[in-house]
């Protein structure tokens, strides 16, 4: 890993590693003139999922000023910006807007001190701990470059600011509100995500399955309460829940093909009130990760089968067998279209070099960006990762046997300039390639 970091730093971050063309110079100038202050504004003023009113208004204002036709309030707080520029394909670029209920601890001069109230009425600190502030800023930077280069492309651009990615709801809400019916239907959708696990200056990509299906499962394990001194007169749901937790581990280890990926993690087990009381029920909360629809179904059906089977073996009456609830909607796996990915990667490698643009392994995190490609229209999508953590920070933490603060950490402070400048240049270059004036695809 140290060798990789050093080589990426030497090649991707060193001045003059690649010729500075007019696009790169323009983006760097825009960072100094506009994007840096815009990023700091977004970072200092985060809003929770489905509450992104001021964020969306500012994003709409920035893009509208560049000559795009902007519609607000799509799928709640979402925005859609359109620029038509002659005949040609339609490309959609997406950025998400919501922050997280985390108290920031980065020490930045522009750190968030915001308190927010979520849709359930719960108050919390708010932080852009997943780099959505870099995504919005990069979208504005890309919008500016493409607005100023209309003689270099032909077709239609659709830019979206999406709410509620952290809830896995925003993309579906925009689609349900007519994103693909009210606005030009895209031929492809592209996005980037700043990723704290790879060094600033590096771009990562995964063709095919890049991120996982994310399911939340709740199991209510019911028993028959009794005094702790007389367990024989009841049916202990704490013991039964424990047996279910252990048995669930066989789904991945013994039922899933070893060449494929699945995760079944019990994140919470809650039940009982006192040492000497056998309760009537226990609640399990589970996260399930998979890639293919078939493996998702196997894991989810297996959870119910195991829960009921363990209850039967414990002598629990069938009417008291555990209830298993799968939360809907779930977050589908992100599948990067191989052809679109290859085309985008070729553009990125031409600009930044093959060492700086590298294929990575899929991750088991989730992203509702996936939904833009899971419609009847079957539109190809491509998301790439932009390194967010300074290389020396990664090396320092690694030398101490630790992982550097990454996405969703209160300490996550990405190298915003490197990430945003690189992402803006990369997105712009991909758009110029896809929207070639001759229509070549």
C-alpha positions, 0 to 999 in steps of 0.5 A, spaced: 500 500 500 505 504 501 508 503 494 502 504 491 500 511 495 507 513 493 507 512 486 500 515 485 503 521 489 509 522 485 505 521 478 498 524 479 499 529 484 506 532 482 506 538 478 507 537 471 506 530 471 501 531 465 501 537 460 496 542 463 491 544 458 486 549 458 481 545 461 485 544 467 487 551 468 480 553 467 478 549 473 484 551 477 482 558 476 475 557 478 477 553 484 480 560 486 475 564 484 469 561 485 469 554 488 473 554 494 468 559 497 462 555 495 465 549 498 466 552 504 459 555 504 456 548 503 460 544 508 459 550 514 451 549 512 449 542 512 442 540 512 439 533 514 436 528 509 429 531 506 431 538 509 435 540 504 431 547 502 437 552 503 442 547 500 438 546 494 436 553 493 443 555 493 445 550 488 439 552 484 441 559 484 449 557 482 447 553 476 441 558 474 446 563 473 450 559 468 444 559 463 441 552 465 433 552 465 432 550 473 426 546 476 426 546 483 422 541 488 423 535 484 422 529 489 421 534 495 427 538 495 431 535 488 433 540 483 433 539 475 437 543 471 437 542 463 441 545 457 439 544 450 445 545 445 443 542 439 442 535 436 445 529 440 445 525 446 442 526 453 447 526 459 445 526 466 450 528 471 448 527 479 450 530 485 447 528 492 446 534 497 444 531 504 448 531 510 449 526 516 447 527 524 454 527 526 457 533 530 463 535 526 470 534 530 475 536 524 477 543 527 476 546 520 475 554 520 469 553 516 467 546 520 459 546 521 456 548 528 449 547 525 443 543 529 438 540 525 431 537 526 430 530 522 423 528 519 422 524 525 422 531 529 429 528 532 434 534 533 442 533 532 448 536 530 449 536 522 455 535 518 457 533 511 461 527 513 460 523 506 463 529 502 456 531 498 459 538 499 464 536 494 459 533 489 455 539 489 461 543 488 464 539 483 457 539 479 457 547 479 464 547 477 462 542 471 456 546 469 460 552 468 465 549 464 460 546 459 456 552 459 462 556 457 464 550 452 458 550 448 462 550 441 465 543 443 459 539 445 452 538 442 446 535 445 442 535 452 445 536 459 441 534 465 444 536 472 441 534 478 441 535 485 438 529 489 436 529 496 436 524 501 441 519 499 443 517 506 436 515 507 436 511 500 430 515 498 432 521 494 433 518 487 426 514 488 423 520 490 425 524 484 424 518 479 417 517 482 416 525 481 417 524 473 424 525 473 424 521 466 418 523 464 418 531 465 425 532 463 429 529 457 430 522 458 438 521 459 442 516 454 447 515 460 447 517 467 454 519 471 456 521 478 463 521 482 463 520 489 469 522 494 472 516 497 476 517 504 479 510 503 484 512 497 489 518 496 487 524 494 489 525 486 487 518 485 481 515 481 478 509 482 472 505 478 469 498 478 466 495 472 459 491 473 457 491 481 461 496 484 456 497 491 451 492 494 444 491 495 442 494 502 437 491 506 435 492 513 431 487 517 427 487 523 426 480 527 421 480 533 423 474 537 417 472 541 417 467 547 413 466 554 415 470 560 417 467 566 421 469 573 428 468 571 428 462 577 423 458 573 425 458 566 421 451 565 415 455 565 416 459 560 419 460 553 426 464 553 426 469 547 433 471 549 436 464 548 432 463 542 434 470 539 441 468 541 441 462 537 438 465 531 444 470 531 449 464 531 445 460 526 444 466 521 452 466 520 451 460 516 447 463 511 454 466 508 459 461 510 455 455 508 449 457 503 452 462 499 457 461 493 464 462 496 466 466 490 460 471 491 459 476 496 454 477 502 454 480 509 449 478 514 450 483 520 446 483 527 447 490 529 442 490 535 439 486 540 434 489 545 430 485 550 428 484 557 428 489 563 431 486 569 436 480 571 431 475 574 425 476 569 424 472 562 421 477 557 416 476 552 420 478 546 427 480 544 428 485 538 434 484 533 436 489 527 440 486 521 443 489 515 444 485 509 449 486 503 449 482 497 450 484 489 445 480 485 438 479 486 438 472 486 443 472 492 439 478 495 433 473 495 437 467 498 439 471 504 433 474 506 429 468 505 434 464 509 433 469 515 426 468 515 427 460 515 432 460 520 428 464 525 422 460 524 426 454 524 430 455 531 423 457 534 420 451 532 426 447 535 425 451 541 418 449 542 415 455 541 408 455 538 407 457 531 402 463 532 408 466 536 414 464 531 418 470 530 416 476 525 421 478 520 420 485 516 424 487 511 424 494 510 422 497 504 424 501 500 431 498 500 437 500 496 439 496 490 446 494 488 450 499 484 451 496 477 456 500 473 455 499 465 461 495 463 461 499 456 459 506 459 465 505 464 470 503 459 469 509 455 469 513 461 475 510 464 479 511 457 477 519 458 480 519 465 486 515 464 488 519 458 487 525 462 490 523 469 494 517 467 493 509 468 497 509 475 492 514 477 486 511 475 485 504 477 480 499 478 478 497 485 474 491 488 467 492 489 465 495 496 459 493 500 456 500 502 450 502 498 448 508 494 441 510 491 445 512 485 443 505 483 436 507 482 437 511 476 439 505 472 434 500 475 428 503 471 424 500 465 428 504 460 434 500 462 439 506 462 447 505 463 450 508 469 457 510 471 460 512 478 467 513 479 471 514 486 475 520 487 480 520 492 479 524 498 484 523 503 491 526 503 497 521 501 501 523 507 495 522 512 493 515 509 501 513 510 501 516 517 495 512 520 497 506 516 504 506 520 500 506 526 496 500 524 490 505 524 485 507 518 485 514 517 478 518 518 473 516 512 466 517 510 461 518 515 467 520 521 466 526 525 474 527 523 473 526 516 476 532 512 478 531 505 483 534 501 477 538 498 481 542 492 484 536 489 478 532 489 473 537 487 478 540 481 480 533 479 472 531 479 470 537 475 476 536 470 474 528 469 466 530 469 467 535 464 472 531 460 467 525 460 461 529 458 465 532 452 467 525 450 460 523 450 456 529 447 461 529 441 459 534 436 459 529 431 454 524 435 459 519 435 458 514 441 
